[in-house]
Amino acid sequence: MDQFPGVAVVTGAARGIGAAIVTGFAESGCHRIAITDILETELGELRQSLLTRFNGNPNDDPKGLTILAVPGDITSEPFIESFFTTTKTAFSRIDYLVNVAGVGKPYRRSIEVDVQEFDFINNVNYRAAWLCSRAALKIMTVQEPLPSPSPSAGTNESWTRPPQRGSIVNIASQLGVVSRPGASAYCASKAAVIGMTRADAIDYSKDAIRVNAVCPGIVETEMTTLDGVVREGLRESVNIAPMGRMGNVREIADCVLFLSSYRASFVQGHAMVVDGGYVIN
Ligand SMILES: NC(=O)c1ccc[n+]([C@@H]2O[C@H](COP(=O)([O-])OP(=O)(O)OC[C@H]3O[C@@H](n4cnc5c(N)ncnc54)[C@H](O)[C@@H]3O)[C@@H](O)[C@H]2O)c1
């Protein structure tokens, strides 16, 4: 059985961790993927490159891979509602939502941050994840569950894995678990994502929907390397982690794929820290 027979939806998909997750879904046999990001050109390029790689040409193939790419601003409620409606119309269902879109700046103490900056970071990191989860849950709760493969096939075991109606993985951060200097708005937005994850996991367990979070440590992406000041500021933080290095986007994607898959059928409301040991030190 395919690892991902259902439909995946990834926000913040154009680059970095989001693009690695989309690539991971395609590599793991997910045939129907909807992606969104505010970076229209990069989003289109990712779609074209994956279709070329898996279908042999830059077009959708109903027998191969189909990618619906819809650019937009994830802080807009009307955009989110229309993106999820379009995805449902195109693919009939939504099985694996991954909320990735996020912003890091401003990295300053509270009295140096104005309300617009505070709202910006919370609107992308937390409010948008809530809006996307709500839109997906409306669809997931009323769809038929997908069967899960039985691990006991070919043996005398009688246990079968329960079907799954949907999975949501929210990308939080190690900074939702611990804090660092000059990042109160970011830390709080990611702690909120973890709180939302647990609350939704409680509310939707009875619907056979699992909701989990991945909390990346410092990962080498545009967010951490584009701005020289940010890059320099992170040097010391990287060494807090016993592993003493930045993570790779693939290392985050692997954990997201596990949590999205039937293999994580008993993992619920978990905030999986993937940080080279940062929070244990
Ligand atoms: N890189 C790290 O070290 C790190 C660590 C912990 C958590 N995270 C989280 O991982 C996620 C991905 O981060 P990344 O490192 O890949 O960063 P990134 O900047 O490369 O990717 C973030 C993506 O979100 C998109 N995005 C931002 N605002 C948007 C908006 N208003 N509408 C639509 N799309 C929008 C961006 O265009 C971008 O493609 C974020 O939620 C981030 O907070 C990253």
The ligand as an SDF file (V2000), in Angstrom:
LIG
                    3D

 44 48  0  0  0  0  0  0  0  0999 V2000
   14.7380   27.7160    9.6820 N   0  0  0  0  0  0  0  0  0  0  0  0
   14.7020   27.5570   10.9960 C   0  0  0  0  0  0  0  0  0  0  0  0
   15.7470   27.5480   11.6810 O   0  0  0  0  0  0  0  0  0  0  0  0
   13.3980   27.3410   11.6950 C   0  0  0  0  0  0  0  0  0  0  0  0
   13.4420   26.9630   13.0440 C   0  0  0  0  0  0  0  0  0  0  0  0
   12.2560   26.7390   13.7210 C   0  0  0  0  0  0  0  0  0  0  0  0
   11.0410   26.9040   13.0500 C   0  0  0  0  0  0  0  0  0  0  0  0
   11.0360   27.2820   11.7580 N   0  0  0  0  0  0  0  0  0  0  0  0
    9.7210   27.4290   11.1160 C   0  0  0  0  0  0  0  0  0  0  0  0
    9.6670   26.6480    9.9560 O   0  0  0  0  0  0  0  0  0  0  0  0
    8.7810   27.2530    9.0170 C   0  0  0  0  0  0  0  0  0  0  0  0
    9.4960   27.3700    7.6680 C   0  0  0  0  0  0  0  0  0  0  0  0
   10.6040   28.2300    7.8260 O   0  0  0  0  0  0  0  0  0  0  0  0
   11.8390   28.2420    6.8240 P   0  0  0  0  0  0  0  0  0  0  0  0
   13.0540   28.2400    7.6490 O   0  0  0  0  0  0  0  0  0  0  0  0
   11.6700   27.2380    5.7450 O   0  0  0  0  0  0  0  0  0  0  0  0
   11.6950   29.7450    6.2860 O   0  0  0  0  0  0  0  0  0  0  0  0
   11.5210   30.3270    4.8350 P   0  0  0  0  0  0  0  0  0  0  0  0
   11.4860   31.7850    5.0030 O   0  0  0  0  0  0  0  0  0  0  0  0
   12.5080   29.7360    3.9090 O   0  0  0  0  0  0  0  0  0  0  0  0
   10.0760   29.7700    4.4370 O   0  0  0  0  0  0  0  0  0  0  0  0
    8.8950   30.3150    4.9480 C   0  0  0  0  0  0  0  0  0  0  0  0
    7.8930   30.3240    3.8300 C   0  0  0  0  0  0  0  0  0  0  0  0
    6.6730   30.9120    4.3160 O   0  0  0  0  0  0  0  0  0  0  0  0
    6.2130   31.7910    3.3220 C   0  0  0  0  0  0  0  0  0  0  0  0
    5.4050   32.8690    3.8720 N   0  0  0  0  0  0  0  0  0  0  0  0
    5.7900   33.8090    4.7610 C   0  0  0  0  0  0  0  0  0  0  0  0
    4.7970   34.6880    4.9420 N   0  0  0  0  0  0  0  0  0  0  0  0
    3.7590   34.2890    4.1580 C   0  0  0  0  0  0  0  0  0  0  0  0
    2.4630   34.7980    3.8990 C   0  0  0  0  0  0  0  0  0  0  0  0
    2.0070   35.9290    4.4860 N   0  0  0  0  0  0  0  0  0  0  0  0
    1.6580   34.1490    3.0380 N   0  0  0  0  0  0  0  0  0  0  0  0
    2.1100   33.0170    2.4240 C   0  0  0  0  0  0  0  0  0  0  0  0
    3.3400   32.4970    2.6130 N   0  0  0  0  0  0  0  0  0  0  0  0
    4.1490   33.1240    3.4720 C   0  0  0  0  0  0  0  0  0  0  0  0
    7.4860   32.3710    2.7160 C   0  0  0  0  0  0  0  0  0  0  0  0
    7.2420   32.9760    1.4540 O   0  0  0  0  0  0  0  0  0  0  0  0
    8.3850   31.1750    2.6600 C   0  0  0  0  0  0  0  0  0  0  0  0
    8.2760   30.4720    1.4500 O   0  0  0  0  0  0  0  0  0  0  0  0
    8.3670   28.5920    9.6240 C   0  0  0  0  0  0  0  0  0  0  0  0
    7.1090   28.4410   10.2540 O   0  0  0  0  0  0  0  0  0  0  0  0
    9.4420   28.8430   10.6660 C   0  0  0  0  0  0  0  0  0  0  0  0
    8.9930   29.6690   11.7250 O   0  0  0  0  0  0  0  0  0  0  0  0
   12.1800   27.4990   11.0610 C   0  0  0  0  0  0  0  0  0  0  0  0
  1  2  1  0
  2  3  2  0
  2  4  1  0
  4  5  1  0
  4 44  2  0
  5  6  2  0
  6  7  1  0
  7  8  2  0
  8  9  1  0
  8 44  1  0
  9 10  1  0
  9 42  1  0
 10 11  1  0
 11 12  1  0
 11 40  1  0
 12 13  1  0
 13 14  1  0
 14 15  2  0
 14 16  1  0
 14 17  1  0
 17 18  1  0
 18 19  2  0
 18 20  1  0
 18 21  1  0
 21 22  1  0
 22 23  1  0
 23 24  1  0
 23 38  1  0
 24 25  1  0
 25 26  1  0
 25 36  1  0
 26 27  1  0
 26 35  1  0
 27 28  2  0
 28 29  1  0
 29 30  1  0
 29 35  2  0
 30 31  1  0
 30 32  2  0
 32 33  1  0
 33 34  2  0
 34 35  1  0
 36 37  1  0
 36 38  1  0
 38 39  1  0
 40 41  1  0
 40 42  1  0
 42 43  1  0
M  CHG  2   8   1  16  -1
M  END
$$$$
